[in-house]
Every structure is written in C-alpha cells, then in structure tokens.
Amino acid sequence: MSRLRADVTACPTDDGMVLLDERQGRYWQLNSTGALVVQALIDGATPEQVADQLSRVRPVSRERAVADVAALMDQLTRAKLVSAP
Amino acid sequence: YEPPLLAEAGDYAEL
C-alpha cells in the first residue's frame, strides 16, 4: 500500500484538499471526492475499503468506485506524490 | 457523484 511521501503535505480546504510537494516545488488540488479518498488512505484504509466507503456515501456502484480509486492512485503515483511501502 | 480528481495547480514558490 502506498503512502504520501514524507515531503508531501496534505491540507484540507473547503472544497477538497491541496497537496504541497516541497521536493518538486509544486502543489496539487483534489476535489471533494479525491480528498475523501486520500484522507481515508492517510488514515490507513486500503483502496478496497475506500471504494466500499465511497459506494456507501455516494451514488456510485462499488465496481465504478474501485476503478475510480485505482485511477486516482495511478495519478498520485505518476505525480510522484506517494511512495511505495 | 463526482469522480476523484487530481489536478496540478501550480508552483509552490509562486504561491
């Protein structure tokens, strides 16, 4: 399971979350669903658990939630915002 | 339902 890199700071905002990448000098924005996913991952949930949670609180099927969480994890990895365990 | 979205927002130094 990946985690945010040590030099990436997550800052919740009114409409989502901002990720500050101090190493690359860039910052990234997450919408409210992205913030929900990242916060759950920070809190130790697995992607499958996050998808379960998403499908309970949003009108989305579990299959779609699993795919969307995986897509976000892929984006975070490509942006070098997460590190391998 | 809005799919989770990550967007690069800019340069930390400019901010």
Backbone of each chain as nested JSON, in Angstrom:
{
  "chains": [
    {"id": "A", "residues": [
      {"number": 1, "name": "MET", "atoms": {"N": [0.846, -1.186, 0.0], "CA": [0.0, 0.0, 0.0], "C": [0.879, 1.233, 0.0]}},
      {"number": 2, "name": "SER", "atoms": {"N": [0.606, 2.195, -0.875], "CA": [1.391, 3.416, -0.964], "C": [0.93, 4.422, 0.078]}},
      {"number": 3, "name": "ARG", "atoms": {"N": [1.826, 5.338, 0.401], "CA": [1.522, 6.417, 1.336], "C": [2.02, 7.718, 0.728]}},
      {"number": 4, "name": "LEU", "atoms": {"N": [1.476, 8.846, 1.188], "CA": [2.006, 10.127, 0.739], "C": [3.484, 10.198, 1.097]}},
      {"number": 5, "name": "ARG", "atoms": {"N": [4.294, 10.769, 0.208], "CA": [5.715, 10.929, 0.502], "C": [5.882, 11.823, 1.733]}},
      {"number": 6, "name": "ALA", "atoms": {"N": [7.013, 11.659, 2.408], "CA": [7.264, 12.428, 3.63], "C": [7.313, 13.925, 3.351]}},
      {"number": 7, "name": "ASP", "atoms": {"N": [7.709, 14.307, 2.128], "CA": [7.814, 15.735, 1.811], "C": [6.571, 16.269, 1.1]}},
      {"number": 8, "name": "VAL", "atoms": {"N": [5.471, 15.534, 1.202], "CA": [4.187, 15.998, 0.671], "C": [3.247, 16.25, 1.845]}},
      {"number": 9, "name": "THR", "atoms": {"N": [2.706, 17.463, 1.909], "CA": [1.804, 17.838, 2.992], "C": [0.386, 17.956, 2.459]}},
      {"number": 10, "name": "ALA", "atoms": {"N": [-0.562, 17.315, 3.144], "CA": [-1.971, 17.381, 2.753], "C": [-2.667, 18.462, 3.564]}},
      {"number": 11, "name": "CYS", "atoms": {"N": [-3.315, 19.404, 2.877], "CA": [-4.024, 20.495, 3.541], "C": [-5.49, 20.478, 3.117]}},
      {"number": 12, "name": "PRO", "atoms": {"N": [-6.393, 20.051, 4.006], "CA": [-7.817, 20.095, 3.663], "C": [-8.266, 21.525, 3.396]}},
      {"number": 13, "name": "THR", "atoms": {"N": [-9.149, 21.7, 2.422], "CA": [-9.715, 23.013, 2.111], "C": [-11.236, 22.891, 2.124]}},
      {"number": 14, "name": "ASP", "atoms": {"N": [-11.911, 24.004, 1.911], "CA": [-13.375, 23.985, 1.953], "C": [-13.978, 23.047, 0.906]}},
      {"number": 15, "name": "ASP", "atoms": {"N": [-13.313, 22.947, -0.246], "CA": [-13.909, 22.151, -1.323], "C": [-13.044, 20.977, -1.755]}},
      {"number": 16, "name": "GLY", "atoms": {"N": [-12.166, 20.513, -0.867], "CA": [-11.334, 19.371, -1.223], "C": [-10.056, 19.338, -0.423]}},
      {"number": 17, "name": "MET", "atoms": {"N": [-8.934, 19.293, -1.119], "CA": [-7.646, 19.176, -0.439], "C": [-6.554, 19.671, -1.377]}},
      {"number": 18, "name": "VAL", "atoms": {"N": [-5.515, 20.257, -0.785], "CA": [-4.336, 20.653, -1.546], "C": [-3.17, 19.804, -1.065]}},
      {"number": 19, "name": "LEU", "atoms": {"N": [-2.371, 19.306, -2.01], "CA": [-1.163, 18.557, -1.675], "C": [0.037, 19.419, -2.034]}},
      {"number": 20, "name": "LEU", "atoms": {"N": [0.847, 19.751, -1.028], "CA": [2.045, 20.568, -1.239], "C": [3.24, 19.637, -1.388]}},
      {"number": 21, "name": "ASP", "atoms": {"N": [3.876, 19.677, -2.546], "CA": [5.054, 18.846, -2.793], "C": [6.291, 19.718, -2.621]}},
      {"number": 22, "name": "GLU", "atoms": {"N": [6.885, 19.644, -1.433], "CA": [8.032, 20.507, -1.122], "C": [9.268, 20.098, -1.915]}},
      {"number": 23, "name": "ARG", "atoms": {"N": [9.352, 18.835, -2.303], "CA": [10.532, 18.361, -3.038], "C": [10.523, 18.891, -4.473]}},
      {"number": 24, "name": "GLN", "atoms": {"N": [9.368, 18.82, -5.124], "CA": [9.283, 19.256, -6.519], "C": [8.873, 20.718, -6.648]}},
      {"number": 25, "name": "GLY", "atoms": {"N": [8.461, 21.328, -5.519], "CA": [8.069, 22.724, -5.563], "C": [6.757, 22.964, -6.284]}},
      {"number": 26, "name": "ARG", "atoms": {"N": [5.883, 21.961, -6.264], "CA": [4.595, 22.088, -6.941], "C": [3.474, 21.839, -5.938]}},
      {"number": 27, "name": "TYR", "atoms": {"N": [2.276, 22.304, -6.283], "CA": [1.131, 21.929, -5.458], "C": [-0.005, 21.449, -6.343]}},
      {"number": 28, "name": "TRP", "atoms": {"N": [-0.827, 20.599, -5.766], "CA": [-1.869, 19.885, -6.495], "C": [-3.189, 20.046, -5.767]}},
      {"number": 29, "name": "GLN", "atoms": {"N": [-4.288, 20.038, -6.528], "CA": [-5.607, 20.159, -5.918], "C": [-6.412, 18.883, -6.135]}},
      {"number": 30, "name": "LEU", "atoms": {"N": [-7.133, 18.488, -5.087], "CA": [-8.055, 17.354, -5.162], "C": [-9.467, 17.876, -4.969]}},
      {"number": 31, "name": "ASN", "atoms": {"N": [-10.424, 17.342, -5.727], "CA": [-11.816, 17.708, -5.468], "C": [-12.291, 16.985, -4.206]}},
      {"number": 32, "name": "SER", "atoms": {"N": [-13.553, 17.184, -3.84], "CA": [-14.019, 16.649, -2.556], "C": [-13.944, 15.126, -2.513]}},
      {"number": 33, "name": "THR", "atoms": {"N": [-14.246, 14.468, -3.627], "CA": [-14.162, 13.007, -3.643], "C": [-12.71, 12.555, -3.543]}},
      {"number": 34, "name": "GLY", "atoms": {"N": [-11.828, 13.244, -4.258], "CA": [-10.404, 12.918, -4.182], "C": [-9.875, 13.101, -2.771]}},
      {"number": 35, "name": "ALA", "atoms": {"N": [-10.34, 14.165, -2.104], "CA": [-9.914, 14.421, -0.726], "C": [-10.395, 13.307, 0.198]}},
      {"number": 36, "name": "LEU", "atoms": {"N": [-11.625, 12.865, -0.011], "CA": [-12.175, 11.775, 0.804], "C": [-11.306, 10.525, 0.647]}},
      {"number": 37, "name": "VAL", "atoms": {"N": [-10.943, 10.225, -0.602], "CA": [-10.131, 9.034, -0.885], "C": [-8.753, 9.156, -0.243]}},
      {"number": 38, "name": "VAL", "atoms": {"N": [-8.086, 10.295, -0.462], "CA": [-6.722, 10.464, 0.06], "C": [-6.715, 10.466, 1.584]}},
      {"number": 39, "name": "GLN", "atoms": {"N": [-7.705, 11.139, 2.2], "CA": [-7.744, 11.164, 3.665], "C": [-7.934, 9.752, 4.217]}},
      {"number": 40, "name": "ALA", "atoms": {"N": [-8.787, 8.965, 3.574], "CA": [-9.003, 7.588, 4.034], "C": [-7.721, 6.771, 3.895]}},
      {"number": 41, "name": "LEU", "atoms": {"N": [-6.984, 6.993, 2.801], "CA": [-5.714, 6.28, 2.612], "C": [-4.697, 6.705, 3.67]}},
      {"number": 42, "name": "ILE", "atoms": {"N": [-4.66, 8.015, 3.973], "CA": [-3.763, 8.521, 5.017], "C": [-4.103, 7.862, 6.352]}},
      {"number": 43, "name": "ASP", "atoms": {"N": [-5.406, 7.661, 6.581], "CA": [-5.858, 7.072, 7.844], "C": [-5.637, 5.56, 7.895]}},
      {"number": 44, "name": "GLY", "atoms": {"N": [-5.125, 4.987, 6.793], "CA": [-4.755, 3.575, 6.826], "C": [-5.677, 2.628, 6.095]}},
      {"number": 45, "name": "ALA", "atoms": {"N": [-6.712, 3.149, 5.44], "CA": [-7.632, 2.273, 4.712], "C": [-6.967, 1.741, 3.444]}},
      {"number": 46, "name": "THR", "atoms": {"N": [-7.387, 0.569, 3.025], "CA": [-6.916, 0.031, 1.748], "C": [-7.776, 0.629, 0.628]}},
      {"number": 47, "name": "PRO", "atoms": {"N": [-7.295, 0.593, -0.62], "CA": [-8.121, 1.097, -1.726], "C": [-9.488, 0.414, -1.786]}},
      {"number": 48, "name": "GLU", "atoms": {"N": [-9.534, -0.882, -1.466], "CA": [-10.812, -1.601, -1.489], "C": [-11.76, -1.064, -0.418]}},
      {"number": 49, "name": "GLN", "atoms": {"N": [-11.203, -0.789, 0.772], "CA": [-12.031, -0.233, 1.847], "C": [-12.537, 1.16, 1.477]}},
      {"number": 50, "name": "VAL", "atoms": {"N": [-11.684, 1.94, 0.812], "CA": [-12.094, 3.281, 0.39], "C": [-13.231, 3.179, -0.623]}},
      {"number": 51, "name": "ALA", "atoms": {"N": [-13.11, 2.238, -1.559], "CA": [-14.162, 2.055, -2.562], "C": [-15.473, 1.647, -1.894]}},
      {"number": 52, "name": "ASP", "atoms": {"N": [-15.39, 0.784, -0.884], "CA": [-16.594, 0.392, -0.14], "C": [-17.25, 1.621, 0.482]}},
      {"number": 53, "name": "GLN", "atoms": {"N": [-16.395, 2.449, 1.115], "CA": [-16.902, 3.651, 1.784], "C": [-17.541, 4.6, 0.768]}},
      {"number": 54, "name": "LEU", "atoms": {"N": [-16.867, 4.775, -0.374], "CA": [-17.387, 5.666, -1.42], "C": [-18.762, 5.208, -1.889]}},
      {"number": 55, "name": "SER", "atoms": {"N": [-18.892, 3.903, -2.112], "CA": [-20.158, 3.397, -2.656], "C": [-21.282, 3.476, -1.627]}},
      {"number": 56, "name": "ARG", "atoms": {"N": [-20.908, 3.636, -0.335], "CA": [-21.938, 3.792, 0.695], "C": [-22.428, 5.234, 0.799]}},
      {"number": 57, "name": "VAL", "atoms": {"N": [-21.543, 6.202, 0.539], "CA": [-21.916, 7.602, 0.775], "C": [-22.127, 8.394, -0.514]}},
      {"number": 58, "name": "ARG", "atoms": {"N": [-21.901, 7.771, -1.656], "CA": [-22.123, 8.443, -2.932], "C": [-22.922, 7.518, -3.846]}},
      {"number": 59, "name": "PRO", "atoms": {"N": [-23.702, 8.087, -4.769], "CA": [-24.485, 7.245, -5.687], "C": [-23.596, 6.666, -6.786]}},
      {"number": 60, "name": "VAL", "atoms": {"N": [-22.777, 5.685, -6.403], "CA": [-21.852, 5.073, -7.357], "C": [-21.744, 3.588, -7.019]}},
      {"number": 61, "name": "SER", "atoms": {"N": [-21.637, 2.762, -8.053], "CA": [-21.512, 1.326, -7.812], "C": [-20.133, 1.023, -7.241]}},
      {"number": 62, "name": "ARG", "atoms": {"N": [-20.028, -0.099, -6.549], "CA": [-18.732, -0.46, -5.972], "C": [-17.702, -0.68, -7.08]}},
      {"number": 63, "name": "GLU", "atoms": {"N": [-18.139, -1.276, -8.189], "CA": [-17.204, -1.539, -9.294], "C": [-16.626, -0.233, -9.838]}},
      {"number": 64, "name": "ARG", "atoms": {"N": [-17.508, 0.758, -10.015], "CA": [-17.047, 2.062, -10.516], "C": [-16.138, 2.729, -9.478]}},
      {"number": 65, "name": "ALA", "atoms": {"N": [-16.505, 2.602, -8.191], "CA": [-15.692, 3.203, -7.13], "C": [-14.296, 2.576, -7.1]}},
      {"number": 66, "name": "VAL", "atoms": {"N": [-14.234, 1.256, -7.25], "CA": [-12.929, 0.568, -7.267], "C": [-12.077, 1.1, -8.414]}},
      {"number": 67, "name": "ALA", "atoms": {"N": [-12.696, 1.236, -9.591], "CA": [-11.954, 1.72, -10.762], "C": [-11.498, 3.162, -10.559]}},
      {"number": 68, "name": "ASP", "atoms": {"N": [-12.358, 3.997, -9.975], "CA": [-12.007, 5.409, -9.781], "C": [-10.901, 5.574, -8.737]}},
      {"number": 69, "name": "VAL", "atoms": {"N": [-10.966, 4.777, -7.671], "CA": [-9.908, 4.843, -6.65], "C": [-8.579, 4.394, -7.262]}},
      {"number": 70, "name": "ALA", "atoms": {"N": [-8.626, 3.325, -8.062], "CA": [-7.401, 2.841, -8.711], "C": [-6.836, 3.896, -9.658]}},
      {"number": 71, "name": "ALA", "atoms": {"N": [-7.719, 4.588, -10.378], "CA": [-7.265, 5.629, -11.307], "C": [-6.607, 6.779, -10.548]}},
      {"number": 72, "name": "LEU", "atoms": {"N": [-7.186, 7.154, -9.399], "CA": [-6.587, 8.233, -8.605], "C": [-5.233, 7.793, -8.051]}},
      {"number": 73, "name": "MET", "atoms": {"N": [-5.15, 6.55, -7.578], "CA": [-3.87, 6.043, -7.073], "C": [-2.816, 6.086, -8.175]}},
      {"number": 74, "name": "ASP", "atoms": {"N": [-3.22, 5.761, -9.399], "CA": [-2.291, 5.799, -10.528], "C": [-1.821, 7.235, -10.782]}},
      {"number": 75, "name": "GLN", "atoms": {"N": [-2.75, 8.188, -10.709], "CA": [-2.385, 9.602, -10.889], "C": [-1.404, 10.053, -9.813]}},
      {"number": 76, "name": "LEU", "atoms": {"N": [-1.687, 9.679, -8.563], "CA": [-0.815, 10.07, -7.448], "C": [0.582, 9.475, -7.625]}},
      {"number": 77, "name": "THR", "atoms": {"N": [0.63, 8.241, -8.119], "CA": [1.92, 7.578, -8.333], "C": [2.697, 8.265, -9.45]}},
      {"number": 78, "name": "ARG", "atoms": {"N": [2.011, 8.562, -10.564], "CA": [2.689, 9.209, -11.693], "C": [3.156, 10.61, -11.326]}},
      {"number": 79, "name": "ALA", "atoms": {"N": [2.419, 11.268, -10.417], "CA": [2.812, 12.611, -9.978], "C": [3.898, 12.554, -8.907]}},
      {"number": 80, "name": "LYS", "atoms": {"N": [4.297, 11.325, -8.527], "CA": [5.333, 11.121, -7.504], "C": [4.94, 11.743, -6.164]}},
      {"number": 81, "name": "LEU", "atoms": {"N": [3.653, 11.65, -5.841], "CA": [3.161, 12.172, -4.567], "C": [3.068, 11.079, -3.508]}},
      {"number": 82, "name": "VAL", "atoms": {"N": [3.163, 9.824, -3.938], "CA": [3.115, 8.71, -2.997], "C": [4.39, 7.897, -3.13]}},
      {"number": 83, "name": "SER", "atoms": {"N": [4.713, 7.192, -2.059], "CA": [5.889, 6.333, -2.079], "C": [5.45, 4.9, -1.849]}},
      {"number": 84, "name": "ALA", "atoms": {"N": [6.254, 3.969, -2.349], "CA": [5.945, 2.559, -2.144], "C": [6.128, 2.229, -0.675]}},
      {"number": 85, "name": "PRO", "atoms": {"N": [5.458, 1.2, -0.175], "CA": [5.567, 0.841, 1.245], "C": [6.983, 0.436, 1.603]}}
    ]},
    {"id": "B", "residues": [
      {"number": 1, "name": "TYR", "atoms": {"N": [-22.416, 12.301, -7.553], "CA": [-21.104, 11.658, -7.512], "C": [-20.167, 12.34, -8.486]}},
      {"number": 2, "name": "GLU", "atoms": {"N": [-19.077, 12.874, -7.963], "CA": [-18.005, 13.403, -8.803], "C": [-16.829, 12.458, -8.664]}},
      {"number": 3, "name": "PRO", "atoms": {"N": [-16.308, 11.919, -9.761], "CA": [-15.143, 11.043, -9.65], "C": [-13.984, 11.783, -8.99]}},
      {"number": 4, "name": "PRO", "atoms": {"N": [-13.137, 11.066, -8.237], "CA": [-11.986, 11.721, -7.622], "C": [-11.082, 12.321, -8.687]}},
      {"number": 5, "name": "LEU", "atoms": {"N": [-10.653, 13.566, -8.453], "CA": [-9.883, 14.285, -9.466], "C": [-8.658, 14.927, -8.829]}},
      {"number": 6, "name": "LEU", "atoms": {"N": [-7.503, 14.716, -9.462], "CA": [-6.251, 15.35, -9.034], "C": [-5.784, 16.254, -10.16]}},
      {"number": 7, "name": "ALA", "atoms": {"N": [-5.51, 17.519, -9.845], "CA": [-5.047, 18.46, -10.87], "C": [-3.846, 19.228, -10.359]}},
      {"number": 8, "name": "GLU", "atoms": {"N": [-2.808, 19.319, -11.202], "CA": [-1.648, 20.125, -10.822], "C": [-2.075, 21.584, -10.839]}},
      {"number": 9, "name": "ALA", "atoms": {"N": [-1.834, 22.282, -9.729], "CA": [-2.378, 23.632, -9.585], "C": [-1.34, 24.721, -9.792]}},
      {"number": 10, "name": "GLY", "atoms": {"N": [-0.057, 24.39, -9.652], "CA": [0.92, 25.441, -9.89], "C": [2.2, 25.26, -9.113]}},
      {"number": 11, "name": "ASP", "atoms": {"N": [2.948, 26.358, -9.084], "CA": [4.27, 26.376, -8.479], "C": [4.153, 26.833, -7.031]}},
      {"number": 12, "name": "TYR", "atoms": {"N": [4.645, 26.008, -6.133], "CA": [4.602, 26.294, -4.704], "C": [5.274, 27.639, -4.408]}},
      {"number": 13, "name": "ALA", "atoms": {"N": [6.384, 27.929, -5.106], "CA": [7.126, 29.168, -4.851], "C": [6.288, 30.391, -5.217]}},
      {"number": 14, "name": "GLU", "atoms": {"N": [5.556, 30.314, -6.333], "CA": [4.699, 31.436, -6.736], "C": [3.612, 31.664, -5.695]}},
      {"number": 15, "name": "LEU", "atoms": {"N": [3.125, 30.553, -5.167], "CA": [2.041, 30.61, -4.191], "C": [2.459, 31.359, -2.937]}}
    ]}
  ]
}
